[in-house]
């Protein structure tokens, strides 16, 4: 009998020492819309509480209405945003579903920082440009002002309107 009690006590100590620690910062990206999310989970006497950040939208410290973690499943809810996130915890990662406003998207969260991918923005071209570019300045002597700008022209003569 004494051996059984020692065995049970040892088992309980081992099980609690391998308990899943979900506290801390969790980072993820909604890839379909290139939006990073950060979840900060803390443990309280009453269970778990959390806040959320959306760095790409300039939002930090968004209060989460409820945070539960049962049977390796995390569920968070932000009532005033109509947002829920339900995810399974495995191998120190969360893999789940982000739901807001009828939109359902997969979201994986880990402790590693997530960088936003650089988007190809045609309004911010990079050299070599597919056109001729030249800085020009016009001086208005009478008003004593200068107007400066960038003149862009096609590389090839595509129109007889240009005298070049």
C-alpha positions in Angstrom: 0.0 0.0 0.0 2.8 2.4 0.9 4.5 1.7 -2.5 1.2 2.5 -4.3 0.9 5.9 -2.6 4.5 6.7 -3.4 4.0 5.6 -7.0 0.9 7.8 -7.3 2.6 10.8 -5.7 5.6 10.4 -8.0 3.2 10.1 -11.0 1.4 13.3 -10.0 4.7 15.2 -9.6 5.9 14.1 -13.0 2.6 15.0 -14.7 2.5 18.5 -13.2 6.1 19.1 -14.0 5.3 18.5 -17.7 2.2 20.8 -17.6 1.7 22.9 -20.7 2.9 26.5 -20.1 1.0 28.7 -22.5 1.8 32.0 -20.7 3.7 34.6 -22.6 3.7 36.1 -26.1 2.4 34.3 -29.1 2.9 35.5 -32.6 1.0 34.7 -35.8 0.0 36.0 -39.2 -3.3 35.8 -41.1 -1.5 35.0 -44.4 -4.6 35.5 -46.6 -4.6 39.2 -45.6 -1.0 39.6 -44.5 -2.0 40.8 -41.0 0.2 40.0 -37.9 -1.4 39.3 -34.6 0.2 39.0 -31.1 -1.4 37.4 -28.2 -0.2 38.0 -24.6 -1.4 35.3 -22.2 -1.0 35.5 -18.4 -2.2 33.1 -15.7 -4.3 34.4 -12.8 -5.9 32.8 -9.8 -9.1 32.6 -11.8 -7.5 31.0 -14.9 -6.1 32.8 -17.8 -6.4 36.3 -19.2 -5.0 37.9 -22.3 -4.6 40.9 -24.5 -4.1 41.1 -28.2 -2.0 43.4 -30.5 -2.4 44.0 -34.2 0.9 45.7 -35.0 0.0 46.3 -38.7 -3.1 48.2 -37.7 -1.4 50.1 -34.9 -3.5 48.4 -32.2 -2.0 47.3 -28.9 -3.4 46.0 -25.6 -6.8 45.0 -27.0 -8.6 43.4 -24.0 -9.7 39.8 -24.6 -13.1 39.1 -23.1 -12.4 35.5 -22.3 -9.4 33.1 -22.4 -9.8 29.4 -21.7 -7.4 26.5 -22.0 -8.8 23.1 -21.5 -7.8 19.7 -23.0 -5.0 21.4 -25.0 -7.5 23.7 -26.7 -7.2 27.5 -26.4 -10.3 29.6 -27.0 -10.2 33.4 -26.9 -13.0 35.7 -27.5 -13.1 39.5 -28.1 -16.9 40.2 -27.9 -16.9 43.8 -29.0 -14.9 42.9 -32.2 -16.9 39.8 -32.9 -13.6 37.8 -32.9 -12.8 34.3 -31.7 -9.7 32.1 -32.0 -9.8 28.4 -31.2 -6.6 26.4 -31.5 -5.0 23.1 -30.5 -1.7 23.3 -28.6 1.0 20.9 -29.8 4.8 21.0 -29.9 4.8 24.5 -28.3 2.6 26.0 -31.1 -1.1 26.8 -31.5 -2.8 25.7 -34.7 -6.4 26.9 -35.1 -9.1 29.0 -36.7 -9.5 32.8 -36.5 -13.1 33.9 -37.0 -14.3 37.5 -37.3 -17.3 39.0 -39.2 -18.1 35.8 -41.1 -14.5 35.4 -42.2 -12.9 32.1 -41.1 -9.1 31.9 -41.6 -6.4 29.5 -40.4 -4.0 30.9 -37.9 -0.8 29.3 -36.5 0.8 31.0 -33.5 4.3 30.4 -32.1 6.7 32.1 -29.7 8.9 33.2 -32.6 8.5 36.8 -33.9 6.7 37.1 -37.3 8.0 39.5 -39.9 5.6 41.0 -42.4 6.6 40.1 -45.9 7.6 42.9 -48.2 4.9 43.6 -50.7 5.5 44.4 -54.4 4.2 47.9 -54.6 4.3 49.3 -58.2 3.8 52.8 -56.8 7.3 52.5 -55.2 9.4 51.3 -58.2 13.0 50.1 -57.8 15.8 50.7 -60.2 16.4 50.0 -63.0 13.3 51.8 -64.0 11.4 50.8 -67.2 11.4 54.5 -68.2 13.7 57.5 -68.5 13.8 59.6 -65.3 15.3 63.1 -65.0 15.3 65.7 -62.2 14.3 69.1 -63.5 14.1 72.6 -62.0 12.3 75.7 -63.3 13.3 79.1 -62.0 10.7 81.9 -62.0 12.8 85.0 -61.8 9.9 87.4 -61.4 8.5 85.6 -58.4 11.9 84.5 -57.2 10.8 80.9 -56.7 11.9 77.5 -58.1 9.8 74.5 -59.1 11.5 71.2 -58.9 10.2 67.8 -60.1 10.9 64.5 -61.8 10.3 64.2 -65.5 9.6 60.7 -66.7 9.6 59.7 -70.4 9.2 56.3 -72.2 12.6 54.7 -72.9 11.6 54.2 -76.6 9.9 56.6 -78.9 6.3 55.4 -78.6 4.7 58.6 -79.7 5.5 61.3 -82.2 4.3 63.9 -79.7 7.6 63.8 -77.9 10.4 65.7 -79.5 13.1 63.3 -78.2 
